Amino acid sequence: MSNLTLLSLLLIHVLGATIWTGGHLILALRFLPEAWQKKDLSIIQQFEERFEILGLIALAGQVLSGLGLAWLFLPDLSSWLNYQSPMARGIEIKLGLLLLTVTLALDARLRLIPNLNSDKFNDLALHIIGITVLAVLFVVVGVGLQLGGI
């Protein structure tokens, strides 16, 4: 494994995590409470319009670099299923978090957002909180992996 390859993948991964997680923390901690207090969905919609493309690019960068890092650390894909290995366990947890993130995002995009109105505010808030919690968990697991595994 080349140090430059590892460094490049890790840098892409951390920058993506910074954008994805930071953006969702700002949304959940700054804009969601204001929108909730004012019962104004446009506050969230305006944030999403500005953040969505950058956030999705960051998430895609994380997924691709994460898969690259996982392959560098455990090049035998079958070893990803060895739950006895701390590294494999971390990879499995991160893949599970990714599945949950994609599920919530698809539900929001296909069910919630097309029919968004003030009656759906609670559902939207739960999605925002859920995605934010998952993003923070991604960071926690990633730090654990860098410290030797979960």
N, CA, C and O atoms as a GROMACS GRO file, in nm:
protein
  600
    1MET      N    1   0.085  -0.117   0.000
    1MET     CA    2   0.000   0.000   0.000
    1MET      C    3   0.090   0.124   0.000
    1MET      O    4   0.176   0.139   0.086
    2SER      N    5   0.067   0.208  -0.094
    2SER     CA    6   0.144   0.330  -0.106
    2SER      C    7   0.095   0.432  -0.002
    2SER      O    8  -0.025   0.448   0.019
    3ASN      N    9   0.190   0.500   0.061
    3ASN     CA   10   0.153   0.604   0.158
    3ASN      C   11   0.076   0.717   0.092
    3ASN      O   12  -0.013   0.776   0.153
    4LEU      N   13   0.109   0.747  -0.034
    4LEU     CA   14   0.039   0.854  -0.106
    4LEU      C   15  -0.105   0.814  -0.133
    4LEU      O   16  -0.196   0.897  -0.121
    5THR      N   17  -0.128   0.688  -0.170
    5THR     CA   18  -0.264   0.639  -0.192
    5THR      C   19  -0.345   0.645  -0.064
    5THR      O   20  -0.457   0.695  -0.062
    6LEU      N   21  -0.286   0.595   0.043
    6LEU     CA   22  -0.354   0.597   0.173
    6LEU      C   23  -0.384   0.741   0.215
    6LEU      O   24  -0.496   0.771   0.256
    7LEU      N   25  -0.286   0.828   0.205
    7LEU     CA   26  -0.306   0.968   0.243
    7LEU      C   27  -0.414   1.034   0.158
    7LEU      O   28  -0.498   1.107   0.211
    8SER      N   29  -0.412   1.010   0.028
    8SER     CA   30  -0.512   1.071  -0.062
    8SER      C   31  -0.653   1.024  -0.027
    8SER      O   32  -0.745   1.105  -0.017
    9LEU      N   33  -0.669   0.892  -0.009
    9LEU     CA   34  -0.801   0.839   0.024
    9LEU      C   35  -0.848   0.890   0.160
    9LEU      O   36  -0.965   0.925   0.176
   10LEU      N   37  -0.758   0.893   0.255
   10LEU     CA   38  -0.794   0.939   0.389
   10LEU      C   39  -0.831   1.087   0.387
   10LEU      O   40  -0.926   1.128   0.455
   11LEU      N   41  -0.760   1.167   0.311
   11LEU     CA   42  -0.789   1.310   0.301
   11LEU      C   43  -0.927   1.332   0.236
   11LEU      O   44  -1.006   1.412   0.286
   12ILE      N   45  -0.954   1.263   0.128
   12ILE     CA   46  -1.086   1.274   0.062
   12ILE      C   47  -1.196   1.232   0.160
   12ILE      O   48  -1.301   1.295   0.169
   13HIS      N   49  -1.169   1.124   0.233
   13HIS     CA   50  -1.268   1.071   0.326
   13HIS      C   51  -1.297   1.170   0.440
   13HIS      O   52  -1.413   1.195   0.473
   14VAL      N   53  -1.192   1.226   0.497
   14VAL     CA   54  -1.209   1.320   0.609
   14VAL      C   55  -1.272   1.451   0.562
   14VAL      O   56  -1.359   1.505   0.631
   15LEU      N   57  -1.231   1.501   0.447
   15LEU     CA   58  -1.294   1.623   0.394
   15LEU      C   59  -1.442   1.600   0.365
   15LEU      O   60  -1.525   1.686   0.394
   16GLY      N   61  -1.474   1.485   0.307
   16GLY     CA   62  -1.615   1.452   0.282
   16GLY      C   63  -1.694   1.443   0.411
   16GLY      O   64  -1.807   1.491   0.418
   17ALA      N   65  -1.635   1.381   0.512
   17ALA     CA   66  -1.702   1.368   0.642
   17ALA      C   67  -1.722   1.506   0.706
   17ALA      O   68  -1.825   1.531   0.768
   18THR      N   69  -1.624   1.593   0.689
   18THR     CA   70  -1.635   1.727   0.745
   18THR      C   71  -1.753   1.802   0.684
   18THR      O   72  -1.832   1.864   0.754
   19ILE      N   73  -1.764   1.794   0.553
   19ILE     CA   74  -1.873   1.863   0.484
   19ILE      C   75  -2.007   1.799   0.516
   19ILE      O   76  -2.101   1.868   0.555
   20TRP      N   77  -2.017   1.666   0.502
   20TRP     CA   78  -2.142   1.595   0.523
   20TRP      C   79  -2.191   1.610   0.667
   20TRP      O   80  -2.304   1.650   0.692
   21THR      N   81  -2.104   1.577   0.762
   21THR     CA   82  -2.144   1.580   0.902
   21THR      C   83  -2.162   1.723   0.950
   21THR      O   84  -2.260   1.755   1.018
   22GLY      N   85  -2.069   1.810   0.915
   22GLY     CA   86  -2.080   1.950   0.956
   22GLY      C   87  -2.205   2.016   0.901
   22GLY      O   88  -2.273   2.090   0.972
   23GLY      N   89  -2.235   1.990   0.776
   23GLY     CA   90  -2.356   2.048   0.715
   23GLY      C   91  -2.482   2.002   0.786
   23GLY      O   92  -2.573   2.081   0.810
   24HIS      N   93  -2.487   1.874   0.819
   24HIS     CA   94  -2.606   1.823   0.887
   24HIS      C   95  -2.615   1.871   1.032
   24HIS      O   96  -2.725   1.892   1.085
   25LEU      N   97  -2.500   1.888   1.098
   25LEU     CA   98  -2.503   1.945   1.232
   25LEU      C   99  -2.554   2.090   1.229
   25LEU      O  100  -2.632   2.130   1.315
   26ILE      N  101  -2.510   2.167   1.131
   26ILE     CA  102  -2.558   2.305   1.117
   26ILE      C  103  -2.708   2.305   1.090
   26ILE      O  104  -2.782   2.384   1.149
   27LEU      N  105  -2.752   2.217   1.002
   27LEU     CA  106  -2.896   2.208   0.972
   27LEU      C  107  -2.975   2.171   1.098
   27LEU      O  108  -3.076   2.235   1.129
   28ALA      N  109  -2.930   2.069   1.169
   28ALA     CA  110  -3.005   2.019   1.284
   28ALA      C  111  -2.999   2.112   1.404
   28ALA      O  112  -3.097   2.124   1.478
   29LEU      N  113  -2.886   2.178   1.425
   29LEU     CA  114  -2.869   2.259   1.546
   29LEU      C  115  -2.899   2.407   1.527
   29LEU      O  116  -2.927   2.478   1.624
   30ARG      N  117  -2.892   2.454   1.404
   30ARG     CA  118  -2.914   2.597   1.379
   30ARG      C  119  -3.045   2.624   1.305
   30ARG      O  120  -3.127   2.703   1.350
   31PHE      N  121  -3.064   2.558   1.190
   31PHE     CA  122  -3.179   2.590   1.107
   31PHE      C  123  -3.307   2.517   1.146
   31PHE      O  124  -3.415   2.574   1.139
   32LEU      N  125  -3.296   2.392   1.188
   32LEU     CA  126  -3.416   2.319   1.228
   32LEU      C  127  -3.486   2.384   1.348
   32LEU      O  128  -3.608   2.401   1.343
   33PRO      N  129  -3.415   2.422   1.455
   33PRO     CA  130  -3.485   2.488   1.566
   33PRO      C  131  -3.554   2.618   1.525
   33PRO      O  132  -3.665   2.647   1.570
   34GLU      N  133  -3.488   2.696   1.440
   34GLU     CA  134  -3.550   2.821   1.393
   34GLU      C  135  -3.675   2.792   1.310
   34GLU      O  136  -3.779   2.855   1.329
   35ALA      N  137  -3.665   2.696   1.220
   35ALA     CA  138  -3.779   2.660   1.137
   35ALA      C  139  -3.892   2.605   1.223
   35ALA      O  140  -4.010   2.633   1.199
   36TRP      N  141  -3.856   2.526   1.323
   36TRP     CA  142  -3.956   2.467   1.414
   36TRP      C  143  -4.028   2.579   1.491
   36TRP      O  144  -4.151   2.580   1.500
   37GLN      N  145  -3.950   2.672   1.544
   37GLN     CA  146  -4.008   2.781   1.623
   37GLN      C  147  -4.102   2.867   1.538
   37GLN      O  148  -4.210   2.906   1.584
   38LYS      N  149  -4.062   2.895   1.415
   38LYS     CA  150  -4.142   2.980   1.327
   38LYS      C  151  -4.243   2.901   1.245
   38LYS      O  152  -4.328   2.958   1.176
   39LYS      N  153  -4.234   2.768   1.253
   39LYS     CA  154  -4.318   2.679   1.169
   39LYS      C  155  -4.305   2.719   1.022
   39LYS      O  156  -4.404   2.732   0.950
   40ASP      N  157  -4.180   2.738   0.979
   40ASP     CA  158  -4.150   2.786   0.845
   40ASP      C  159  -4.059   2.686   0.773
   40ASP      O  160  -3.938   2.684   0.796
   41LEU      N  161  -4.117   2.605   0.687
   41LEU     CA  162  -4.041   2.505   0.611
   41LEU      C  163  -3.942   2.567   0.515
   41LEU      O  164  -3.843   2.504   0.479
   42SER      N  165  -3.968   2.690   0.472
   42SER     CA  166  -3.879   2.752   0.373
   42SER      C  167  -3.737   2.770   0.427
   42SER      O  168  -3.641   2.774   0.350
   43ILE      N  169  -3.722   2.782   0.558
   43ILE     CA  170  -3.588   2.796   0.618
   43ILE      C  171  -3.506   2.671   0.588
   43ILE      O  172  -3.390   2.680   0.550
   44ILE      N  173  -3.566   2.556   0.604
   44ILE     CA  174  -3.498   2.429   0.576
   44ILE      C  175  -3.480   2.411   0.426
   44ILE      O  176  -3.374   2.368   0.381
   45GLN      N  177  -3.581   2.443   0.349
   45GLN     CA  178  -3.572   2.429   0.204
   45GLN      C  179  -3.461   2.515   0.145
   45GLN      O  180  -3.390   2.471   0.055
   46GLN      N  181  -3.445   2.636   0.196
   46GLN     CA  182  -3.338   2.724   0.148
   46GLN      C  183  -3.201   2.668   0.182
   46GLN      O  184  -3.109   2.674   0.100
   47PHE      N  185  -3.187   2.614   0.302
   47PHE     CA  186  -3.059   2.551   0.339
   47PHE      C  187  -3.031   2.432   0.248
   47PHE      O  188  -2.921   2.419   0.195
   48GLU      N  189  -3.130   2.348   0.229
   48GLU     CA  190  -3.114   2.228   0.146
   48GLU      C  191  -3.077   2.264   0.002
   48GLU      O  192  -2.992   2.199  -0.059
   49GLU      N  193  -3.138   2.368  -0.052
   49GLU     CA  194  -3.107   2.410  -0.189
   49GLU      C  195  -2.959   2.446  -0.203
   49GLU      O  196  -2.897   2.419  -0.306
   50ARG      N  197  -2.904   2.508  -0.100
   50ARG     CA  198  -2.765   2.551  -0.105
   50ARG      C  199  -2.668   2.438  -0.073
   50ARG      O  200  -2.556   2.436  -0.126
   51PHE      N  201  -2.709   2.345   0.011
   51PHE     CA  202  -2.618   2.242   0.061
   51PHE      C  203  -2.626   2.110  -0.017
   51PHE      O  204  -2.529   2.034  -0.019
   52GLU      N  205  -2.738   2.082  -0.081
   52GLU     CA  206  -2.763   1.948  -0.135
   52GLU      C  207  -2.654   1.898  -0.230
   52GLU      O  208  -2.604   1.788  -0.213
   53ILE      N  209  -2.618   1.976  -0.329
   53ILE     CA  210  -2.519   1.931  -0.428
   53ILE      C  211  -2.384   1.906  -0.361
   53ILE      O  212  -2.323   1.800  -0.381
   54LEU      N  213  -2.338   2.001  -0.282
   54LEU     CA  214  -2.210   1.985  -0.213
   54LEU      C  215  -2.215   1.866  -0.118
   54LEU      O  216  -2.121   1.787  -0.111
   55GLY      N  217  -2.325   1.852  -0.044
   55GLY     CA  218  -2.340   1.741   0.049
   55GLY      C  219  -2.338   1.606  -0.021
   55GLY      O  220  -2.276   1.512   0.028
   56LEU      N  221  -2.406   1.596  -0.135
   56LEU     CA  222  -2.408   1.469  -0.208
   56LEU      C  223  -2.271   1.437  -0.268
   56LEU      O  224  -2.231   1.321  -0.271
   57ILE      N  225  -2.201   1.538  -0.316
   57ILE     CA  226  -2.065   1.516  -0.366
   57ILE      C  227  -1.975   1.468  -0.252
   57ILE      O  228  -1.896   1.376  -0.270
   58ALA      N  229  -1.989   1.531  -0.136
   58ALA     CA  230  -1.909   1.490  -0.019
   58ALA      C  231  -1.942   1.347   0.022
   58ALA      O  232  -1.852   1.269   0.052
   59LEU      N  233  -2.070   1.312   0.021
   59LEU     CA  234  -2.110   1.175   0.057
   59LEU      C  235  -2.056   1.076  -0.045
   59LEU      O  236  -2.006   0.970  -0.007
   60ALA      N  237  -2.064   1.108  -0.173
   60ALA     CA  238  -2.011   1.019  -0.276
   60ALA      C  239  -1.860   1.002  -0.258
   60ALA      O  240  -1.808   0.891  -0.272
   61GLY      N  241  -1.791   1.111  -0.228
   61GLY     CA  242  -1.646   1.102  -0.203
   61GLY      C  243  -1.616   1.014  -0.083
   61GLY      O  244  -1.519   0.938  -0.085
   62GLN      N  245  -1.698   1.023   0.020
   62GLN     CA  246  -1.680   0.939   0.138
   62GLN      C  247  -1.701   0.792   0.104
   62GLN      O  248  -1.623   0.707   0.145
   63VAL      N  249  -1.806   0.763   0.030
   63VAL     CA  250  -1.837   0.624  -0.004
   63VAL      C  251  -1.723   0.564  -0.086
   63VAL      O  252  -1.674   0.455  -0.055
   64LEU      N  253  -1.681   0.635  -0.190
   64LEU     CA  254  -1.575   0.582  -0.276
   64LEU      C  255  -1.442   0.570  -0.203
   64LEU      O  256  -1.374   0.468  -0.213
   65SER      N  257  -1.405   0.674  -0.129
   65SER     CA  258  -1.278   0.667  -0.056
   65SER      C  259  -1.287   0.566   0.057
   65SER      O  260  -1.188   0.500   0.089
   66GLY      N  261  -1.403   0.554   0.120
   66GLY     CA  262  -1.421   0.454   0.226
   66GLY      C  263  -1.405   0.312   0.175
   66GLY      O  264  -1.342   0.229   0.239
   67LEU      N  265  -1.463   0.286   0.058
   67LEU     CA  266  -1.446   0.153  -0.002
   67LEU      C  267  -1.299   0.130  -0.038
   67LEU      O  268  -1.247   0.020  -0.019
   68GLY      N  269  -1.234   0.234  -0.089
   68GLY     CA  270  -1.091   0.223  -0.121
   68GLY      C  271  -1.007   0.196   0.002
   68GLY      O  272  -0.916   0.113   0.000
   69LEU      N  273  -1.036   0.267   0.110
   69LEU     CA  274  -0.962   0.245   0.236
   69LEU      C  275  -0.987   0.104   0.290
   69LEU      O  276  -0.894   0.036   0.334
   70ALA      N  277  -1.113   0.062   0.286
   70ALA     CA  278  -1.145  -0.072   0.334
   70ALA      C  279  -1.069  -0.177   0.254
   70ALA      O  280  -1.017  -0.274   0.309
   71TRP      N  281  -1.062  -0.157   0.123
   71TRP     CA  282  -0.991  -0.253   0.038
   71TRP      C  283  -0.841  -0.250   0.066
   71TRP      O  284  -0.775  -0.354   0.065
   72LEU      N  285  -0.786  -0.131   0.092
   72LEU     CA  286  -0.643  -0.123   0.124
   72LEU      C  287  -0.611  -0.196   0.254
   72LEU      O  288  -0.510  -0.265   0.264
   73PHE      N  289  -0.697  -0.180   0.354
   73PHE     CA  290  -0.671  -0.243   0.483
   73PHE      C  291  -0.706  -0.391   0.484
   73PHE      O  292  -0.639  -0.471   0.551
   74LEU      N  293  -0.811  -0.429   0.411
   74LEU     CA  294  -0.853  -0.570   0.403
   74LEU      C  295  -0.882  -0.602   0.256
   74LEU      O  296  -0.998  -0.599   0.214
   75PRO      N  297  -0.778  -0.635   0.177
   75PRO     CA  298  -0.796  -0.654   0.034
   75PRO      C  299  -0.879  -0.776  -0.004
   75PRO      O  300  -0.931  -0.784  -0.116
   76ASP      N  301  -0.892  -0.871   0.085
   76ASP     CA  302  -0.976  -0.988   0.060
   76ASP      C  303  -1.118  -0.956   0.106
   76ASP      O  304  -1.144  -0.949   0.226
   77LEU      N  305  -1.210  -0.937   0.011
   77LEU     CA  306  -1.346  -0.895   0.046
   77LEU      C  307  -1.414  -0.990   0.144
   77LEU      O  308  -1.495  -0.947   0.225
   78SER      N  309  -1.382  -1.117   0.137
   78SER     CA  310  -1.444  -1.211   0.231
   78SER      C  311  -1.401  -1.182   0.375
   78SER      O  312  -1.473  -1.216   0.469
   79SER      N  313  -1.284  -1.119   0.392
   79SER     CA  314  -1.238  -1.086   0.527
   79SER      C  315  -1.321  -0.972   0.588
   79SER      O  316  -1.316  -0.950   0.709
   80TRP      N  317  -1.397  -0.900   0.505
   80TRP     CA  318  -1.485  -0.794   0.556
   80TRP      C  319  -1.597  -0.854   0.643
   80TRP      O  320  -1.658  -0.785   0.724
   81LEU      N  321  -1.622  -0.983   0.624
   81LEU     CA  322  -1.730  -1.050   0.697
   81LEU      C  323  -1.681  -1.119   0.824
   81LEU      O  324  -1.760  -1.184   0.894
   82ASN      N  325  -1.554  -1.106   0.854
   82ASN     CA  326  -1.496  -1.167   0.973
   82ASN      C  327  -1.520  -1.074   1.093
   82ASN      O  328  -1.441  -0.983   1.118
   83TYR      N  329  -1.627  -1.098   1.164
   83TYR     CA  330  -1.665  -1.009   1.274
   83TYR      C  331  -1.566  -1.016   1.390
   83TYR      O  332  -1.573  -0.933   1.481
   84GLN      N  333  -1.476  -1.112   1.388
   84GLN     CA  334  -1.373  -1.121   1.494
   84GLN      C  335  -1.266  -1.015   1.475
   84GLN      O  336  -1.197  -0.979   1.571
   85SER      N  337  -1.250  -0.965   1.354
   85SER     CA  338  -1.150  -0.864   1.324
   85SER      C  339  -1.205  -0.725   1.356
   85SER      O  340  -1.312  -0.689   1.307
   86PRO      N  341  -1.135  -0.647   1.439
   86PRO     CA  342  -1.182  -0.511   1.470
   86PRO      C  343  -1.199  -0.425   1.344
   86PRO      O  344  -1.293  -0.346   1.335
   87MET      N  345  -1.109  -0.440   1.247
   87MET     CA  346  -1.118  -0.362   1.124
   87MET      C  347  -1.242  -0.403   1.044
   87MET      O  348  -1.316  -0.317   0.995
   88ALA      N  349  -1.265  -0.534   1.031
   88ALA     CA  350  -1.382  -0.584   0.958
   88ALA      C  351  -1.510  -0.540   1.028
   88ALA      O  352  -1.607  -0.501   0.962
   89ARG      N  353  -1.511  -0.545   1.158
   89ARG     CA  354  -1.629  -0.504   1.235
   89ARG      C  355  -1.660  -0.356   1.207
   89ARG      O  356  -1.776  -0.320   1.188
   90GLY      N  357  -1.557  -0.272   1.204
   90GLY     CA  358  -1.577  -0.131   1.174
   90GLY      C  359  -1.630  -0.110   1.033
   90GLY      O  360  -1.718  -0.027   1.011
   91ILE      N  361  -1.576  -0.184   0.938
   91ILE     CA  362  -1.623  -0.173   0.799
   91ILE      C  363  -1.769  -0.215   0.790
   91ILE      O  364  -1.849  -0.148   0.725
   92GLU      N  365  -1.804  -0.324   0.856
   92GLU     CA  366  -1.943  -0.370   0.854
   92GLU      C  367  -2.036  -0.266   0.917
   92GLU      O  368  -2.145  -0.240   0.864
   93ILE      N  369  -1.995  -0.208   1.026
   93ILE     CA  370  -2.078  -0.105   1.092
   93ILE      C  371  -2.096   0.014   1.000
   93ILE      O  372  -2.206   0.067   0.987
   94LYS      N  373  -1.986   0.057   0.936
   94LYS     CA  374  -1.997   0.172   0.845
   94LYS      C  375  -2.085   0.140   0.725
   94LYS      O  376  -2.160   0.227   0.679
   95LEU      N  377  -2.077   0.019   0.673
   95LEU     CA  378  -2.166  -0.019   0.562
   95LEU      C  379  -2.312  -0.022   0.608
   95LEU      O  380  -2.402   0.015   0.532
   96GLY      N  381  -2.336  -0.066   0.731
   96GLY     CA  382  -2.471  -0.063   0.787
   96GLY      C  383  -2.522   0.079   0.804
   96GLY      O  384  -2.638   0.108   0.772
   97LEU      N  385  -2.436   0.168   0.853
   97LEU     CA  386  -2.473   0.309   0.865
   97LEU      C  387  -2.503   0.370   0.728
   97LEU      O  388  -2.594   0.451   0.714
   98LEU      N  389  -2.426   0.329   0.627
   98LEU     CA  390  -2.450   0.378   0.491
   98LEU      C  391  -2.586   0.330   0.442
   98LEU      O  392  -2.661   0.407   0.381
   99LEU      N  393  -2.619   0.205   0.466
   99LEU     CA  394  -2.750   0.153   0.425
   99LEU      C  395  -2.863   0.230   0.492
   99LEU      O  396  -2.961   0.265   0.427
  100LEU      N  397  -2.850   0.256   0.621
  100LEU     CA  398  -2.953   0.334   0.691
  100LEU      C  399  -2.962   0.477   0.637
  100LEU      O  400  -3.071   0.531   0.622
  101THR      N  401  -2.847   0.538   0.607
  101THR     CA  402  -2.845   0.673   0.552
  101THR      C  403  -2.915   0.677   0.416
  101THR      O  404  -2.997   0.765   0.391
  102VAL      N  405  -2.883   0.582   0.329
  102VAL     CA  406  -2.945   0.577   0.197
  102VAL      C  407  -3.095   0.554   0.210
  102VAL      O  408  -3.174   0.614   0.136
  103THR      N  409  -3.135   0.466   0.301
  103THR     CA  410  -3.277   0.438   0.322
  103THR      C  411  -3.352   0.564   0.366
  103THR      O  412  -3.458   0.596   0.311
  104LEU      N  413  -3.297   0.636   0.463
  104LEU     CA  414  -3.361   0.761   0.508
  104LEU      C  415  -3.364   0.865   0.397
  104LEU      O  416  -3.464   0.934   0.378
  105ALA      N  417  -3.255   0.877   0.324
  105ALA     CA  418  -3.247   0.976   0.217
  105ALA      C  419  -3.347   0.946   0.105
  105ALA      O  420  -3.414   1.036   0.055
  106LEU      N  421  -3.358   0.819   0.067
  106LEU     CA  422  -3.455   0.781  -0.037
  106LEU      C  423  -3.598   0.804   0.011
  106LEU      O  424  -3.683   0.851  -0.066
  107ASP      N  425  -3.625   0.770   0.135
  107ASP     CA  426  -3.759   0.794   0.189
  107ASP      C  427  -3.792   0.942   0.187
  107ASP      O  428  -3.903   0.981   0.151
  108ALA      N  429  -3.696   1.025   0.226
  108ALA     CA  430  -3.719   1.170   0.224
  108ALA      C  431  -3.741   1.219   0.082
  108ALA      O  432  -3.834   1.294   0.055
  109ARG      N  433  -3.654   1.176  -0.010
  109ARG     CA  434  -3.660   1.224  -0.149
  109ARG      C  435  -3.785   1.175  -0.222
  109ARG      O  436  -3.846   1.251  -0.298
  110LEU      N  437  -3.824   1.049  -0.201
  110LEU     CA  438  -3.934   0.992  -0.278
  110LEU      C  439  -4.072   1.007  -0.212
  110LEU      O  440  -4.173   1.017  -0.282
  111ARG      N  441  -4.076   1.009  -0.080
  111ARG     CA  442  -4.204   1.014  -0.011
  111ARG      C  443  -4.231   1.149   0.055
  111ARG      O  444  -4.338   1.206   0.037
  112LEU      N  445  -4.135   1.198   0.128
  112LEU     CA  446  -4.159   1.314   0.213
  112LEU      C  447  -4.152   1.446   0.136
  112LEU      O  448  -4.246   1.526   0.142
  113ILE      N  449  -4.044   1.470   0.066
  113ILE     CA  450  -4.021   1.601   0.002
  113ILE      C  451  -4.123   1.632  -0.108
  113ILE      O  452  -4.168   1.746  -0.117
  114PRO      N  453  -4.161   1.534  -0.192
  114PRO     CA  454  -4.260   1.569  -0.296
  114PRO      C  455  -4.395   1.615  -0.238
  114PRO      O  456  -4.469   1.688  -0.305
  115ASN      N  457  -4.427   1.573  -0.117
  115ASN     CA  458  -4.555   1.609  -0.055
  115ASN      C  459  -4.535   1.697   0.068
  115ASN      O  460  -4.616   1.695   0.160
  116LEU      N  461  -4.426   1.772   0.069
  116LEU     CA  462  -4.390   1.848   0.189
  116LEU      C  463  -4.487   1.962   0.213
  116LEU      O  464  -4.513   2.045   0.126
  117ASN      N  465  -4.540   1.963   0.334
  117ASN     CA  466  -4.623   2.073   0.382
  117ASN      C  467  -4.609   2.078   0.533
  117ASN      O  468  -4.540   1.995   0.593
  118SER      N  469  -4.673   2.175   0.595
  118SER     CA  470  -4.656   2.194   0.739
  118SER      C  471  -4.704   2.074   0.820
  118SER      O  472  -4.658   2.054   0.933
  119ASP      N  473  -4.794   1.993   0.766
  119ASP     CA  474  -4.839   1.872   0.836
  119ASP      C  475  -4.728   1.767   0.846
  119ASP      O  476  -4.732   1.681   0.934
  120LYS      N  477  -4.631   1.774   0.757
  120LYS     CA  478  -4.520   1.676   0.752
  120LYS      C  479  -4.395   1.727   0.824
  120LYS      O  480  -4.289   1.666   0.814
  121PHE      N  481  -4.408   1.838   0.895
  121PHE     CA  482  -4.292   1.898   0.960
  121PHE      C  483  -4.225   1.803   1.058
  121PHE      O  484  -4.102   1.794   1.063
  122ASN      N  485  -4.304   1.731   1.136
  122ASN     CA  486  -4.247   1.636   1.232
  122ASN      C  487  -4.168   1.526   1.162
  122ASN      O  488  -4.059   1.490   1.206
  123ASP      N  489  -4.222   1.474   1.051
  123ASP     CA  490  -4.150   1.372   0.974
  123ASP      C  491  -4.018   1.426   0.922
  123ASP      O  492  -3.916   1.358   0.927
  124LEU      N  493  -4.021   1.548   0.871
  124LEU     CA  494  -3.899   1.609   0.818
  124LEU      C  495  -3.796   1.628   0.930
  124LEU      O  496  -3.678   1.599   0.912
  125ALA      N  497  -3.841   1.675   1.045
  125ALA     CA  498  -3.750   1.695   1.158
  125ALA      C  499  -3.687   1.562   1.200
  125ALA      O  500  -3.568   1.557   1.228
  126LEU      N  501  -3.766   1.456   1.204
  126LEU     CA  502  -3.712   1.324   1.240
  126LEU      C  503  -3.609   1.276   1.139
  126LEU      O  504  -3.508   1.217   1.176
  127HIS      N  505  -3.633   1.302   1.012
  127HIS     CA  506  -3.536   1.265   0.908
  127HIS      C  507  -3.405   1.343   0.928
  127HIS      O  508  -3.296   1.286   0.921
  128ILE      N  509  -3.417   1.472   0.952
  128ILE     CA  510  -3.298   1.555   0.970
  128ILE      C  511  -3.219   1.507   1.092
  128ILE      O  512  -3.096   1.493   1.085
  129ILE      N  513  -3.287   1.482   1.201
  129ILE     CA  514  -3.220   1.433   1.322
  129ILE      C  515  -3.158   1.296   1.297
  129ILE      O  516  -3.045   1.270   1.339
  130GLY      N  517  -3.231   1.208   1.229
  130GLY     CA  518  -3.179   1.074   1.200
  130GLY      C  519  -3.054   1.077   1.114
  130GLY      O  520  -2.956   1.011   1.146
  131ILE      N  521  -3.057   1.153   1.006
  131ILE     CA  522  -2.940   1.163   0.917
  131ILE      C  523  -2.822   1.224   0.992
  131ILE      O  524  -2.708   1.182   0.973
  132THR      N  525  -2.849   1.322   1.079
  132THR     CA  526  -2.742   1.386   1.155
  132THR      C  527  -2.679   1.288   1.254
  132THR      O  528  -2.557   1.282   1.266
  133VAL      N  529  -2.762   1.213   1.324
  133VAL     CA  530  -2.710   1.114   1.419
  133VAL      C  531  -2.626   1.010   1.344
  133VAL      O  532  -2.518   0.972   1.390
  134LEU      N  533  -2.675   0.964   1.229
  134LEU     CA  534  -2.599   0.866   1.150
  134LEU      C  535  -2.465   0.926   1.105
  134LEU      O  536  -2.363   0.857   1.107
  135ALA      N  537  -2.466   1.053   1.064
  135ALA     CA  538  -2.341   1.118   1.020
  135ALA      C  539  -2.240   1.123   1.134
  135ALA      O  540  -2.122   1.098   1.114
  136VAL      N  541  -2.287   1.157   1.253
  136VAL     CA  542  -2.196   1.162   1.368
  136VAL      C  543  -2.145   1.022   1.402
  136VAL      O  544  -2.028   1.005   1.436
  137LEU      N  545  -2.231   0.923   1.392
  137LEU     CA  546  -2.188   0.784   1.417
  137LEU      C  547  -2.082   0.740   1.315
  137LEU      O  548  -1.989   0.668   1.351
  138PHE      N  549  -2.097   0.783   1.189
  138PHE     CA  550  -1.993   0.755   1.089
  138PHE      C  551  -1.858   0.807   1.138
  138PHE      O  552  -1.757   0.736   1.128
  139VAL      N  553  -1.856   0.929   1.190
  139VAL     CA  554  -1.732   0.989   1.238
  139VAL      C  555  -1.677   0.911   1.356
  139VAL      O  556  -1.557   0.882   1.362
  140VAL      N  557  -1.763   0.876   1.451
  140VAL     CA  558  -1.720   0.802   1.570
  140VAL      C  559  -1.658   0.669   1.530
  140VAL      O  560  -1.552   0.633   1.580
  141VAL      N  561  -1.723   0.596   1.440
  141VAL     CA  562  -1.671   0.467   1.396
  141VAL      C  563  -1.542   0.486   1.318
  141VAL      O  564  -1.448   0.408   1.333
  142GLY      N  565  -1.537   0.590   1.233
  142GLY     CA  566  -1.414   0.617   1.158
  142GLY      C  567  -1.296   0.647   1.247
  142GLY      O  568  -1.185   0.600   1.222
  143VAL      N  569  -1.318   0.725   1.350
  143VAL     CA  570  -1.210   0.753   1.446
  143VAL      C  571  -1.168   0.623   1.514
  143VAL      O  572  -1.048   0.598   1.533
  144GLY      N  573  -1.266   0.542   1.551
  144GLY     CA  574  -1.234   0.413   1.612
  144GLY      C  575  -1.150   0.326   1.521
  144GLY      O  576  -1.058   0.258   1.567
  145LEU      N  577  -1.181   0.326   1.393
  145LEU     CA  578  -1.102   0.248   1.297
  145LEU      C  579  -0.958   0.298   1.290
  145LEU      O  580  -0.864   0.219   1.283
  146GLN      N  581  -0.942   0.429   1.291
  146GLN     CA  582  -0.807   0.485   1.284
  146GLN      C  583  -0.727   0.458   1.411
  146GLN      O  584  -0.604   0.462   1.411
  147LEU      N  585  -0.798   0.430   1.518
  147LEU     CA  586  -0.730   0.399   1.644
  147LEU      C  587  -0.710   0.248   1.663
  147LEU      O  588  -0.669   0.203   1.770
  148GLY      N  589  -0.739   0.171   1.558
  148GLY     CA  590  -0.710   0.028   1.564
  148GLY      C  591  -0.831  -0.063   1.549
  148GLY      O  592  -0.816  -0.185   1.550
  149GLY      N  593  -0.947  -0.007   1.534
  149GLY     CA  594  -1.065  -0.090   1.511
  149GLY      C  595  -1.168  -0.074   1.620
  149GLY      O  596  -1.144  -0.010   1.723
  150ILE      N  597  -1.281  -0.131   1.595
  150ILE     CA  598  -1.397  -0.119   1.685
  150ILE      C  599  -1.413  -0.247   1.765
  150ILE      O  600  -1.504  -0.257   1.847
   0.00000   0.00000   0.00000
